[in-house]
């Protein structure tokens, strides 16, 4: 079993079966959980991601304000979906399409779940994803709902 199974108790194989990158943080942005697709997409290894802050690790210089705005939207409204340029482990930047969703417990934000894929990997217009893309997204959203449920029913991470 891979070490993506952190304190949440979710099997690493489940997380690593997702084609999309999954990164779960606390409300301040500290990385708590990720999958193999996240390591591949962002180019950071396990040791670099463990306990790092997403704003410091993934946000390129000059984009901090944009990232803070996205985080504020997620915290206030519950979710944000869009494209964002990230800093990769090898130093280059990459455009990703990401959905960030907050996880609440007792009215308090306890986690942010980010599900992402490379924006350039999409083969059709952004307004009309392929059937396969819609199916992948539906499966990923179903997984996200399961993760939300699991996180909401567990003790403090």
N, C-alpha and C positions, 0 to 999 in steps of 0.2 A: 504494500500500500504506500502511495506517495505521501509526502509531507504536506500536500495541500489539505489533508485532513487535519485541521488545527483543532481548536477547542470546541468547534461546533458539533463534532461527532458525525458529520456527514461523510459517507464513504468517498474517498478520493476518486475512485473509479467513476462514480456518478458525475462529479465535477469535471473530470478529465474527458468524459464522453461528449461534453458540449463542444461544438465547433466554434462557438463565440467565446471571447475572452471574458472571464468572470473575475471581478475584483470586488471584495467586500471590505469596507472600512468602518471605523467608528465615526461618530459625528464630527470629529476634528480632522478626519482624513487619514488616520493611521491604518495601514493595511493589516487586516485580520485574516483574510482568506483569499486565495486565488486559485486558478486552475492552470493546467498545462498550456491551454490556448493563450492565456494571458502572458505566460513566459515567452511564447513564440511571437505574439503580436508586438509586445513592448520591448522584447529583447533584454529583459532583466532576469537574472537568475534568482533562485530561491533566497540566497543570503542578502541580496540587494533589496528584495521586496519585503522580507520579513521585518515588520515593525516600522518600515519607512512611511513617510507621509506622501500621499499621492500628489499633493500640490507641489512638493519639492522634487519628487522623482519624475513625474510625467509632464509637468507644465513647463514649456520652454520659457526662457527669459522674454519678458515683454508681454506675456499672455496671462500674467497673474490676475489682473483685473477681470478678464473674461472668465477665467476659472472660478474666481470668487463670486462673480455674478451667477454663474451656473449653480454653484453650491447653494447660494441664497435662494434660488428658485426651487431647487430640490427640497431644501429645508422648509420653505414656506408653502409650496404647492403640492409636494409629494413626489414629483417626478419631473424629469427633463429629458428630451430626446433631441439629438442633433449631431452635427459634425464639429469636431474639435481637433486641432493639431497638437500632437503629443511629442514629447522628447523620448527617443528610444535609447536603449542601453548602449548602442554603438555610436551614439552621438548624433545620428541623423533624426530628422523629424518626419512624422507620418500623420496623415489625415485619417481619423477614425470616426465611425458613426457609433454613437454610444447612447444608451438609455441608462440614466441614473434614477434610482427609486429609493426613497427613505423607508426605513423599517421603524415602526413606532411600538413602544411598550409603555402602557400607562400614560399615553399622551406625550411621551418623551422620545426623541429620536435616539435610537440605540445603534443604528447601522445605516450605511448607504450601500446599495447593491448596484454595481456598474456592470453592464453587459455590452460588449463592444466587438466590432469587426472592422477591418481595414476598409475605408470608404472607397478606395480605388478597386477593391476586389469585386464590387458590384458591377454587373455587366450591362445593366439597362439604366434608363433614366431614373433619377431619384424618386420621381413621382410615381413610377410604375415598376415595382420590383417584380422579378420573375416569379413564376409559380413555385419553383424550388426555394427561392428566397423567402417567399411568404410562408411556406411550410417550415423552413428552418426557423424563421422568426416565431411562428406559432409554437413550435416545440420549445424554443428558448424561453418564451414567455411562460409556458406551462411550467418549465423548470424553475423559473424565477418565482412563480407563485408558490411552488413547493418549498423553495428556500425561504421565502418570507414566512410561510407557515411554520417551518421548522425553527426559524430564529425567534418567532414570536412565542413559541411554546417552550423554549429552553431557558435555562437560568442565564444570568448575566455572563457575557463573554469576557 
